[in-house]
């Protein structure tokens, strides 16, 4: 985990005002809520656990019926630094308490073209820490609705996360709401609670009341002794990754047409989180 001074040096976030911003954001946080039941998880089934080569897991989310968005570092073996065979990865959509809404193997995966795996977190590695996975078969299930994506949130915006983690591997949790403390050079600094296993977890914006993915969790860090999360940029990167898969229009992320989607302030809220590098 990075210490406060290391985070400042890497992300170039000014110290002035950071502690108060963090305190203000923390005061508005919702607690982590474990999504154990069907009612609690309804609308979030497109977030799933990525089981990687039988050795670990990350969190991922559908942005099309056959595309999963996650972190690039999840595609690498932390001990050897070598790329994991994509066909040894399985996506468990909406996995909770031993069952998933859908099970799919991964056919192939692409990472940010400039991403280089390193166990050391840096601004550059976080900024490029994005991967797109193509499933062997589309998930065409009316309860598993892919999420649309959107532009990066601004400083002060409210966001949320749904993720798995090492101490809650059997069901995702949601956290509503955390905040964007700052952003620079494509890196989001967020006051969200994160831990091992949450790498690749989708970061949601609720603009207009509809959750849309605006980033994925890359790492955790500390600012003035408080835990924060670091997120990647999407935008052009996501367009590049779709192109690398030779996707064409069939892979375009579109808003859901039929099915349930959570809305901010509704009966089922949220975003749960705890993230950091899943294999660390």
N, C-alpha and C positions, 0 to 999 in steps of 0.2 A: 504494500500500500504506500502511496506517495505521502510524504509529509507536507505540511502547509507550504513551506518555503520551496520545496521541489515542485509542487503544483503551480505555484506562482511563476516560477522560472520557466516551466515548460509551456504553460498556457498563456503566460504574459497577462495574467489578471491582476489588476492593481489591488494592493492590500487594503487601501483606504475604502471604508464602507462595506467591505466583504463580510465581516463578522456580523454586522447589524442586518445586512441583507439576508444572511443565512438564518439568523434568529427570527426575522420577520416571516420568512418562508416556512420555517419549521412550525411556527405557531399556527399556520393555516393547514397543516397536514392532516390528512385522515390516517387512521391507523391501518396497518396491513390487515386485510380481511381474506381469510382462506376460502377459496371457492370450492367447497366440498360437495354441495348439492347441485342438482340440475337447475333449480331456480336461481341460485347464486351465480352460476356460471353462464346463464343464458345470455347470448349475445357476444360472448367471448370465446366461443368454441374454435374460432380460427387461429387463436393463439395455442401453440402446442409445444410439447417437449421434443427436442431433437436428440435421439440416442445415437451416440457417435462411437462406432467401432467397438461397442461393448465395454468402453473404458470411461466414459463420462457423458455428460449431456450439456446442452445449451437450451435456450429458448428461441423459438422462431414464430413467425406469423405469416399467414397466407395473404398475398396481395393479388392473387389470381387463383383460379381453381387448380393450377398446377405449379405455382411459384411460391416459394417460401423465402422470406427476408430474414437474415440473421447477421451475426458478426463474422468477419473474415477469419479472425483468429481461431474460431471454432473448427475451421477446416484443417488445422495443423496439430500434430502431435507435440505436446509441450516438452516431452523428453528428448525427442530427436529433431524437432523443428521441421520434419517432413510433412508433406501434404497427405491428408487422410484420403483414402479411396472413397469417393462420393457414394459409391454403391453400398458401402458399409454403414451408411447413415439411414436412420428411419425417423420419419415424422409422425408423431402421435398427436393428432389434432384434438384439442379439448381434453387431454388426458387428465383423469382424476381417479384416485383410489383403485388403480389396477385396470381401468377401462378407458378407451378413447372413443371419440365420435367417429374417427376414421384413422386407418393405419396405411401409410404409404412409404415405400422405399424411395430413395433419391436416385435419379438417373444420372444427373451430372450437376456440377456446381461451378460457378465463376466467382472470382473475388475481384476487388478493385484492382485495376491494371497496375497501379503503383504500390500496392500493398506488399510489404515485406515482413514476414513473421519475426517477432522479437519478443522475448519474455519481459522486456523492459517497456513500460508504458511511456509514450512520449506524445506530444501534440500531433506529430505527423502520423504515428501509428494509429492513434484514435481517429483522426480525420478520415483515414482511408480504410477503416475497419468495417467494411461492408461486404456481404456475400449474398448471392442469389442462387437458390437451389431449385432445380427442375425435378418434379416428382415423376415417378414412372407411370403413374396414371392420375388424371385429374380427380379432385374430390368434388363430386357433384351431389352434395347432401344439403338439403334445405336448412339444416341447423348449423352448417359450417359455412359462413358467409365471408368471403375475402374482404379485407379492409382496403379502403382507398388510401392514397398517400397525399401529402400536402407539403407546402413550403415550411421551412424551418420556423419555429416560434421565435418571438422576440423576448428580450430580457424583461422579466416580470410577468410573462404569460404563465397561466396555470396549465399544467400538464399532468399526465398520469402514466402508470406502467402496469402491465400484467406480466408476471414472470414466475418461473420455477426457481428454486434455489436448493442448495445442498441440504438444508434442514426442512425443506418442504418439497421434496421431489415427487410426492405422490399426488399433489394437487397444486394448481397455481394460486397465487395470491394477488390481490389488487391493492393499490394504494391510491387514494384520492384525497387530497390533491397535493402534488409537489410543484415546485416552481423553477423557472429558468433564472439562474443567478447571473448568467452572462454567456456570451458566445464570442468566439474569436477564431479566425482562420478555419472555419468549418467545424469547430469543436463546441459542443454545448456543455455547460457546467450546470448541473441540476441538483436541487436539494432533495433528491429522492433517496430512499433507503435501499441499499443494494448489497448483494452478497454472491458467493460462488454459485454458479449454475444459471445466473440471470443474464449472462452474456448473450447478446443478440435479442434481448427482450424488446418488444416494440414500445416506443415512447409515443403517447397519444396527445394530440391537441383536440380540444372540444369546441373549436370555433363553429358557431351555428348549431351547437348541440349535438353534432355528429362526430364520433371519434374517428380520427384519421391519423395514420402513422406519419410522424414528422422526423423520427430519428430511431436508431437502435442503440442499446446500451453496449458500451465497449469496455469500460473499466470503472473502478471505484477509486476514490482518493480522499484526502482529508484537507479541510480548510479550517485553520484555527481549532483543531481537535475535533471537528465535526465531520461526519461522513458525507460525501457527495458522490454523485454519479457523473460519468463523462459519456457523452453521446456523439455519434457520428453525424455527418451531413448526408443528405440523400440527393435530391435535385438531379443534376446532370449525371452524377454517379450511377443512379438507378437507371437512367436512360442508357448509359454505357453498358451496364450489366445485361440489360434486356437485349441490347444489340449483340453482345458477345454470345448470347445463347441462340442468336439467330431467330429471335422470338417472333418478330412481326406483330401485327395488330392483335393476334389472339392472346398475347401476354399483357396487353394493356391493363393497368389497374383501373377498375371502374367502381363506382359506388354500388352498394348492394341494391338489388331490385326487389327480391322477395325474401322475407324472413325478418327475424328480430334483430335490432341493433340497439345498444344501450344509448341513452341520452343523459346528458349531464343534468343532475337534479331529479332523475327519475327514480323509480323504486329500486332498480339495480344499478349501482353506480360503479364507476370506476377504473381503477388501474392499480395493480398490485406490484410491488417490486422489492427487489433486493438483487443487486447485480454486482458483478465483477467477473473476471475471467474464469470461465467455468472449469478450465483444466488447471488453473493455478493452485 
